[in-house]
């Protein structure tokens, strides 16, 4: 499989269910129940496509897709859209807790996931992990604020593409740091 195909599949697995949710919400006259059905079905299809094409499902898309199935399914089963609206709060809170908990136990979860791509000193890994934990915590709190105080339509747009844009901007802000520490196959220069 080419890099281009692999990137397309990963983007499809990561974002297609949320895009389907957004489109379904507006196409059904802002019917959150129908949009939730679209999210659940879209998540299942995205995970299946990832499994068929890549012969595996990466851990983060599996967690996100699985959570969409669980929270979306629970929202439909109990006829309560608040369950779906709490999903970003709970998941981002768990991601933040996982990162900070890992640090508290002397491990660095971010380094475990990205260590093959970056060669950073332990202090830099620690700060990057704290920064991402704070991003997740901020997204969790912001989601709570938006879904509890704003119209449903605002929350839907905040959920996607809003949270994706905030995460992208945050990640781009860290690009200079990461680029300094990208592992290369080139041998070190000898002066």
Secondary structure as GFF3:
##gff-version 3
##sequence-region A 1 191
A	DSSP	alpha_helix	3	27	.	.	.	ID=ss1
A	DSSP	alpha_helix	32	54	.	.	.	ID=ss2
A	DSSP	alpha_helix	59	77	.	.	.	ID=ss3
A	DSSP	alpha_helix	81	104	.	.	.	ID=ss4
A	DSSP	alpha_helix	109	114	.	.	.	ID=ss5
A	DSSP	alpha_helix	122	149	.	.	.	ID=ss6
A	DSSP	alpha_helix	152	157	.	.	.	ID=ss7
A	DSSP	pi_helix	158	162	.	.	.	ID=ss8
A	DSSP	alpha_helix	163	173	.	.	.	ID=ss9
A	DSSP	alpha_helix	175	180	.	.	.	ID=ss10
###
